[in-house]
């Protein structure tokens, strides 16, 4: 039985590093075969996952030898961190390794949504020339609003500022004297929604943040503003967002994360036919470059951990 089990995709070079030192099972589809996953986890000392593998309950019960979990990403809502701690299992996220990828995704979506000029391919092929319909706006001179002001949000802020945007942020957990506030103006959530032309979410999913962007907050957004959620599904009330988008406020949205992943048929139908909407399958933090960084960082952390434990 393998000492290391990898349940989702990982850079092959990082997998090779693990295989050179330990008996390693790499099966990117193992996440979809729970009985097989439990069986292989039974003798594993290390488990390496992305966001879909639920490291909790039955899986932890099936893995008595498990001593560490490597998370190919930064969100930990798919891992029962308290249960792991109680069992002496270390959890290693890939902190910082995909910040740039997420920041570029946020700004790319904001540009596309505010410009509104990237949905004309079929019309162009059909011989239309819809110039007047596609006159959008620029980022320069507008305001980027960051809900949550951690490391990734700051990467977005620096790049937004370089593009000529003003930056405001809301985060009650960042001390008012923290030097990061030199980058952004510290405002309330209501104040942010009132003035931001692009709102980007950067908070974990907790009881306090679940549906923190619902119908009242969407209605409070500045006319013409757009919303980007590359944080966690559940932070946005999807039903409320779909209704608000159909009503034209916000003017557009990009979602990379969802309450249920992959989307169910009902969730897909919720968003069907909405213009100026970008949906992507939880890939904001995944680029060719960030995958290498994330994978190698976690491989190094797992190898170091196993080197310290019997």
Secondary structure, DSSP 8 states (H G I E B T S, - for coil): --SEEE-S---HHHHHHHHHHS-EEE-TTGGG-HHHHHHHHTT-SEEEE-SSS-BSHHHHHT-TT--EEEESSS--TTB-HHHHHHTT-EEEE-TTTTHHHHHHHHHHHHHHHHH--SS-HHHHHTT---TGGG----STTSEEEEES-SHHHHHHHHHHHHTT-EEEEE-TTS-TT-GGGGTSEE--HHHHHHH-SEEEE-----TTTTT-B-HHHHHHS-TT-EEEE-S-TTSB-HHHHHHHHHTTSSSEEEES--SSSS--HHHHHHHTT-SSEEE-SS-TT--HHHHHHHHHHHHHHHHHHHHH--
